[in-house]
């Protein structure tokens, strides 16, 4: 037997909804201030706050002799909450926020709901309209989350997609149940409405958890970048280089990686003559040119100072001069055009040493061994006159 309608009192559930969303709003807003976050997190705090505020206003109106049409304010919380969540989600993903459309839709619904309630003398048109709009917005947000889940993967995006899509279904159900023509009587409607509210409370908590996990994941990614990324050039640093080279060498492959080590020729002269700011500009420019030369599967690294490295993850089987041509592309990318700096255009060259990974699948060459061979080829290129490419034996 299903529980009786009295077992799920709507007014009690609305008060629970008020408390839950108020707590989420306060904690989200406090977190945004603590993290000095002015974008997505603040909008998500406002999203929870919109639900709490509209329910609080409804509770106050119930204590007065206000017209029943004004009680429709309680129907608008889910609509505005979903709109603000969608807005914040767009900012989090680095996309253009559709704020004009969201404000227009929310504004029109906010005006239409009390007018419809006043015209028919009941609250059902307001509930039907507001939940229908909330369903459309939740589905829109769910599509955004689903797109991010497909691109990035991860449990947080999957959980957010699930909660938003299920919320859209719940909103559609509440909208349909509000229509008198579809109602099966007052008691079934009250019970279905209570079940819908209970589901929305649970889904709101799921969405809050999802957003928290997304923020944590982004923070971890930023920490990982600080650990592995060179701030000046945007390339991997030595830690990131060693980790990726170790993983590539551990794979048994018919296409072993090729490593190039580069050193900027006479870089000390640039710093001594023009200052470290100009030297940094040159290093940053070299990093940009290396990235532009490589494929997405390749790895560019700043080892430290004026020394760089490149790992080609998948290359053709060895052929005469093939490895040297790879190094020559890097050399030409750096030397092709002068670097524009505050000291004027500077022509810069690099020396390059290239080595292809050796060993066997059972006993692959170690990262230290491969790097040592490429480094020896680099020093041979510098000894031979610089601005050239030599391959390791």
Long-range contacts (C-beta under 8 A, 24 or more apart in sequence): 2-191, 3-191, 4-191, 5-187, 5-190, 5-191, 5-194, 8-191, 8-194, 8-195, 8-198, 9-194, 10-190, 10-193, 10-194, 10-197, 13-194, 13-197, 13-198, 13-201, 14-55, 14-58, 14-59, 14-74, 14-197, 15-55, 15-59, 16-201, 17-51, 17-55, 17-197, 17-200, 17-201, 17-204, 18-51, 18-52, 18-55, 18-56, 18-59, 20-201, 20-204, 20-205, 21-48, 21-49, 21-51, 21-52, 21-55, 21-77, 21-81, 21-204, 22-48, 22-49, 22-52, 22-56, 24-48, 24-204, 24-205, 24-208, 25-49, 25-51, 25-52, 28-208, 39-88, 39-91, 39-92, 40-88, 40-89, 40-91, 40-92, 41-88, 41-211, 41-215, 42-88, 43-84, 43-85, 43-87, 43-88, 43-91, 44-84, 44-85, 44-88, 44-211, 46-84, 47-80, 47-81, 47-82, 47-83, 47-84, 47-85, 47-88, 48-81, 48-204, 48-208, 50-76, 50-77, 50-80, 50-81, 50-84, 51-77, 51-78, 51-80, 51-81, 51-204, 52-77, 53-77, 54-80, 67-118, 68-117, 68-121, 68-122, 68-123, 69-114, 69-115, 69-117, 69-118, 70-114, 71-117, 71-123, 72-113, 72-114, 72-117, 72-123, 72-126, 72-130, 73-114, 75-113, 75-123, 75-126, 75-127, 75-130, 75-131, 76-106, 76-109, 76-110, 76-113, 76-130, 78-130, 78-131, 78-134, 78-171, 78-200, 79-106, 79-109, 79-110, 79-130, 79-131, 79-133, 79-134, 79-137, 80-106, 80-110, 81-134, 81-204, 82-134, 82-137, 82-138, 82-141, 82-167, 83-137, 85-141, 85-207, 86-137, 86-140, 86-141, 86-144, 89-141, 89-144, 89-145, 90-144, 92-214, 92-218, 93-144, 93-148, 95-144, 102-137, 105-133, 105-137, 109-133, 124-178, 124-179, 124-180, 125-178, 127-174, 127-175, 127-178, 128-175, 128-176, 128-178, 128-179, 129-175, 131-171, 131-172, 131-174, 131-175, 131-178, 132-171, 132-172, 132-175, 134-167, 134-171, 135-167, 135-168, 135-169, 135-171, 135-172, 135-175, 136-168, 138-164, 138-165, 138-167, 138-168, 138-171, 139-164, 139-165, 139-168, 142-167, 142-168, 154-217, 155-213, 156-210, 156-213, 156-214, 156-216, 156-217, 157-210, 157-214, 159-206, 159-209, 159-210, 159-213, 160-207, 160-210, 160-211, 160-214, 162-206, 163-203, 163-206, 163-207, 163-210, 164-207, 166-199, 166-203, 167-200, 167-203, 167-207, 170-196, 170-199, 170-200, 170-203, 171-200, 230-287, 230-301, 230-302, 232-280, 232-283, 232-284, 232-287, 232-302, 233-283, 233-284, 233-286, 233-287, 233-288, 233-302, 234-284, 234-287, 234-288, 234-291, 235-287, 235-290, 235-291, 235-300, 235-301, 235-302, 235-308, 236-299, 236-300, 236-301, 236-302, 237-301, 237-302, 237-303, 237-304, 238-301, 238-303, 238-304, 240-301, 241-299, 241-301, 241-303, 241-309, 241-311, 242-367, 244-299, 244-311, 245-311, 245-367, 245-370, 245-371, 246-367, 248-311, 248-313, 248-357, 249-357, 249-364, 249-365, 249-366, 249-367, 249-370, 250-364, 252-361, 252-364, 253-314, 254-317, 255-314, 255-315, 255-316, 255-317, 256-356, 256-357, 256-358, 256-364, 257-311, 257-312, 257-313, 257-314, 257-315, 257-356, 257-357, 258-311, 258-312, 258-315, 258-323, 258-326, 258-354, 258-355, 258-356, 258-357, 259-309, 259-310, 259-311, 259-312, 259-354, 259-355, 259-356, 259-357, 259-370, 259-371, 259-374, 260-309, 260-310, 260-311, 260-312, 260-326, 260-327, 260-330, 260-352, 260-353, 260-354, 260-355, 260-374, 261-303, 261-307, 261-308, 261-309, 261-352, 261-353, 261-354, 261-371, 261-374, 261-375, 261-377, 261-378, 262-307, 262-308, 262-309, 262-310, 262-330, 262-331, 262-334, 262-350, 262-351, 262-352, 262-378, 263-306, 263-307, 263-308, 263-350, 263-351, 263-378, 263-382, 264-306, 264-307, 264-308, 264-348, 264-349, 264-350, 265-348, 265-349, 265-350, 265-351, 265-382, 265-386, 265-387, 266-386, 267-305, 267-306, 270-346, 270-348, 273-343, 274-341, 274-343, 274-346, 275-343, 277-342, 278-341, 278-342, 278-343, 278-346, 281-339, 281-341, 281-342, 282-339, 282-341, 282-346, 282-348, 285-339, 286-334, 286-339, 286-348, 286-350, 289-333, 289-334, 290-330, 290-333, 290-334, 292-333, 293-329, 293-330, 293-333, 308-350, 309-371, 309-374, 315-356, 318-356, 323-354, 323-355, 323-356, 323-391, 324-354, 324-389, 324-390, 324-391, 326-354, 327-352, 327-353, 327-354, 327-389, 327-391, 328-352, 328-389, 330-389, 331-387, 331-388, 331-389, 335-387, 349-386, 349-387, 350-387, 351-378, 351-381, 351-382, 351-386, 351-387, 351-388, 351-389, 352-378, 352-381, 352-388, 352-389, 352-390, 353-377, 353-378, 353-379, 353-380, 353-381, 353-389, 353-390, 353-391, 353-392, 354-389, 354-390, 354-391, 354-392, 355-391, 355-392, 356-392
